[in-house]
Amino acid sequence: MQQQLAQVLQQAGVVPVLVIDDVKDALPLAQALVEGGLNVLEVTLRTEAALAAVEEIAKHLPDAHVGTGTVLNAVDVQRSVDAGATFMVSPGATEALLDAADTTSVPLLPGAANPSEVMRLLERGYHYQKFFPAEAAGGVPMLKSIGGPLGQVKFCPTGGVSPNNAGDYLALSNVVCVGGSWMAAPKLVAEKNWAEVTRLSREASALKK
């Protein structure tokens, strides 16, 4: 499953982290992102519309990789699988969450914020991890430091990542991609400004390694 996840993340570069309040916005938003070159999408399970949004995107955009974010427990894992998610992302990791993820073929990207958490996940076989909250947890300097003793782990930093610092993260050898929400900001979605979403996505896509 880690190899399956690696293939998705390596092509991503930048993963849009989406908060979708209205399922009607799901498909046009996803289409705008994909048109801009971003086809690995994370829909956070923070709204009632999230799972329906994942189903809608998975059904109508088969070339996109749509996953769930804010996956916190076994229930979220099962709901993600049922909705058709191709990957799952968590801000952290608990033994119960990891055990639940072991029962499914949908790969999990668990979160870590310090070397001890990274090591515990590595013991469970997770060579790909989310670094969260990236900026608050030390940002680029922290990841550089972790890369010395734990160079076998690749990260997707998320949390405070923006167009201003995304390139700095992507320049690190232990960063496979970054997660961010600036190309799908709530204001743009509310205004249904899909053209601007596509424009920002093109800029983000140009940051790929």
C-alpha positions as CSV (number, residue, x, y, z in Angstrom):
1,M,0.0,0.0,0.0
2,Q,2.9,2.4,0.7
3,Q,4.1,1.8,-2.9
4,Q,0.6,2.6,-4.2
5,L,0.6,5.8,-2.1
6,A,4.1,6.7,-3.3
7,Q,3.0,6.6,-6.9
8,V,0.1,9.0,-6.2
9,L,2.1,11.4,-4.1
10,Q,5.0,11.5,-6.5
11,Q,2.8,12.7,-9.3
12,A,1.0,15.2,-7.1
13,G,3.6,17.9,-6.4
14,V,0.9,20.0,-4.7
15,V,-2.2,18.4,-3.2
16,P,-5.2,20.7,-2.8
17,V,-6.8,20.4,0.6
18,L,-10.5,21.0,0.1
19,V,-13.3,21.9,2.5
20,I,-16.6,21.4,0.5
21,D,-19.8,22.7,2.1
22,D,-22.1,22.1,-0.8
23,V,-21.9,18.9,-2.9
24,K,-22.9,20.9,-5.9
25,D,-19.5,22.6,-5.8
26,A,-17.6,19.3,-5.8
27,L,-17.5,18.5,-9.4
28,P,-16.9,22.0,-10.9
29,L,-14.2,22.7,-8.2
30,A,-12.5,19.4,-9.0
31,Q,-12.7,20.0,-12.7
32,A,-11.1,23.4,-12.3
33,L,-8.3,21.9,-10.2
34,V,-7.6,19.1,-12.7
35,E,-7.7,21.6,-15.6
36,G,-5.0,23.5,-13.8
37,G,-2.8,20.4,-13.6
38,L,-3.7,19.2,-10.0
39,N,-5.3,15.8,-10.1
40,V,-4.6,14.5,-6.6
41,L,-7.3,16.0,-4.4
42,E,-7.9,15.7,-0.7
43,V,-11.4,16.3,0.5
44,T,-11.4,16.9,4.3
45,L,-14.1,15.2,6.4
46,R,-15.0,18.4,8.1
47,T,-18.4,19.0,6.5
48,E,-21.6,17.0,6.0
49,A,-21.1,17.2,2.3
50,A,-17.6,15.8,2.2
51,L,-18.4,12.1,1.6
52,A,-21.0,12.9,-1.1
53,A,-18.4,15.2,-2.7
54,V,-15.8,12.3,-2.8
55,E,-18.4,10.1,-4.4
56,E,-19.3,12.7,-7.0
57,I,-15.7,13.4,-7.9
58,A,-14.7,9.7,-8.0
59,K,-17.7,8.9,-10.3
60,H,-17.3,11.7,-12.8
61,L,-13.5,12.3,-12.8
62,P,-11.9,8.8,-13.0
63,D,-8.5,10.3,-14.0
64,A,-8.3,12.2,-10.7
65,H,-7.1,10.7,-7.5
66,V,-9.6,11.8,-4.8
67,G,-8.9,11.0,-1.2
68,T,-10.3,11.9,2.2
69,G,-8.6,14.1,4.8
70,T,-9.1,14.6,8.6
71,V,-9.5,10.8,8.9
72,L,-9.5,10.3,12.7
73,N,-10.8,6.8,13.5
74,A,-12.0,3.4,12.2
75,V,-15.4,4.9,11.3
76,D,-13.8,7.5,9.1
77,V,-11.7,4.8,7.4
78,Q,-14.7,2.8,6.5
79,R,-16.7,5.8,5.3
80,S,-13.7,6.8,3.1
81,V,-13.5,3.3,1.6
82,D,-17.3,3.3,1.0
83,A,-17.2,6.7,-0.7
84,G,-14.6,5.5,-3.2
85,A,-11.5,7.3,-1.8
86,T,-8.2,6.2,-3.3
87,F,-6.2,7.4,-0.3
88,M,-6.7,8.7,3.2
89,V,-5.0,11.4,5.2
90,S,-4.9,12.0,8.9
91,P,-3.5,14.9,10.9
92,G,-1.9,12.4,13.3
93,A,-2.0,8.7,14.2
94,T,-3.4,6.5,16.9
95,E,-3.0,2.7,17.2
96,A,-6.7,2.3,16.6
97,L,-6.5,4.3,13.4
98,L,-3.5,2.4,12.1
99,D,-5.1,-0.9,12.9
100,A,-8.2,0.1,11.0
101,A,-6.2,1.2,8.0
102,D,-4.5,-2.2,8.0
103,T,-7.8,-3.8,7.2
104,T,-8.3,-2.0,3.9
105,S,-6.5,-1.7,0.6
106,V,-6.9,2.1,0.6
107,P,-3.6,3.6,1.7
108,L,-3.3,6.0,4.7
109,L,-1.0,9.0,4.9
110,P,-0.7,9.4,8.7
111,G,0.5,12.6,10.4
112,A,3.6,13.3,12.5
113,A,5.1,16.4,13.9
114,N,8.3,15.3,15.6
115,P,11.0,12.6,15.4
116,S,9.4,10.3,17.9
117,E,6.1,10.3,16.1
118,V,7.9,9.7,12.8
119,M,9.8,6.8,14.3
120,R,6.7,5.2,15.7
121,L,5.0,5.4,12.3
122,L,8.2,4.0,10.7
123,E,8.0,1.0,13.0
124,R,4.5,0.4,11.6
125,G,5.9,0.4,8.0
126,Y,4.9,4.0,7.1
127,H,7.7,5.4,4.9
128,Y,5.4,8.2,3.7
129,Q,3.9,10.5,6.2
130,K,2.2,13.9,6.5
131,F,4.2,16.5,8.4
132,F,1.6,18.5,10.2
133,P,1.1,21.3,11.2
134,A,4.1,22.1,9.0
135,E,4.9,25.7,9.8
136,A,3.9,25.5,13.5
137,A,6.0,22.3,13.9
138,G,9.2,23.9,12.7
139,G,8.7,24.1,9.0
140,V,11.6,23.7,6.6
141,P,14.3,23.7,9.3
142,M,12.6,20.9,11.2
143,L,12.2,18.7,8.1
144,K,15.9,19.3,7.3
145,S,16.9,18.1,10.7
146,I,14.6,15.1,10.6
147,G,16.0,14.2,7.2
148,G,19.4,13.5,8.7
149,P,18.7,10.5,11.0
150,L,15.4,9.6,9.3
151,G,16.2,10.0,5.6
152,Q,14.2,6.9,4.7
153,V,10.9,8.8,5.4
154,K,9.3,11.0,2.8
155,F,6.9,13.7,3.8
156,C,3.9,15.7,2.6
157,P,4.1,19.0,4.7
158,T,0.7,20.6,5.3
159,G,-0.4,23.4,7.5
160,G,0.7,26.9,6.7
161,V,2.1,25.9,3.3
162,S,1.5,28.7,0.7
163,P,2.8,29.9,-2.7
164,N,5.5,31.8,-0.8
165,N,7.1,28.8,0.9
166,A,5.9,25.7,-1.1
167,G,9.0,25.8,-3.2
168,D,11.2,25.8,-0.2
169,Y,9.6,22.6,1.1
170,L,9.6,20.9,-2.3
171,A,13.4,21.6,-2.6
172,L,14.0,19.2,0.3
173,S,15.1,15.7,-0.5
174,N,12.7,14.2,2.0
175,V,9.6,16.0,0.7
176,V,7.6,14.2,-1.9
177,C,4.8,16.8,-2.2
178,V,3.0,19.5,-0.2
179,G,-0.6,20.1,0.8
180,G,-2.3,23.5,0.6
181,S,-5.7,25.2,0.2
182,W,-4.8,28.5,-1.3
183,M,-5.9,27.5,-4.9
184,A,-9.3,26.6,-3.6
185,A,-9.9,29.3,-0.9
186,P,-13.4,29.4,0.6
187,K,-14.0,32.8,-1.0
188,L,-13.2,31.5,-4.5
189,V,-15.5,28.5,-4.0
190,A,-18.3,30.7,-2.6
191,E,-18.0,33.0,-5.6
192,K,-17.7,29.9,-7.9
193,N,-14.7,31.6,-9.5
194,W,-13.5,28.4,-11.2
195,A,-11.3,30.3,-13.7
196,E,-9.3,31.7,-10.8
197,V,-9.1,28.3,-9.2
198,T,-7.7,27.0,-12.5
199,R,-5.2,29.8,-12.8
200,L,-3.9,29.3,-9.3
201,S,-3.7,25.6,-9.9
202,R,-1.6,26.1,-12.9
203,E,0.8,28.1,-10.8
204,A,0.9,25.5,-8.1
205,S,1.4,22.7,-10.7
206,A,4.5,24.5,-12.0
207,L,6.0,24.0,-8.5
208,K,6.2,20.2,-9.0
209,K,9.6,18.6,-8.6
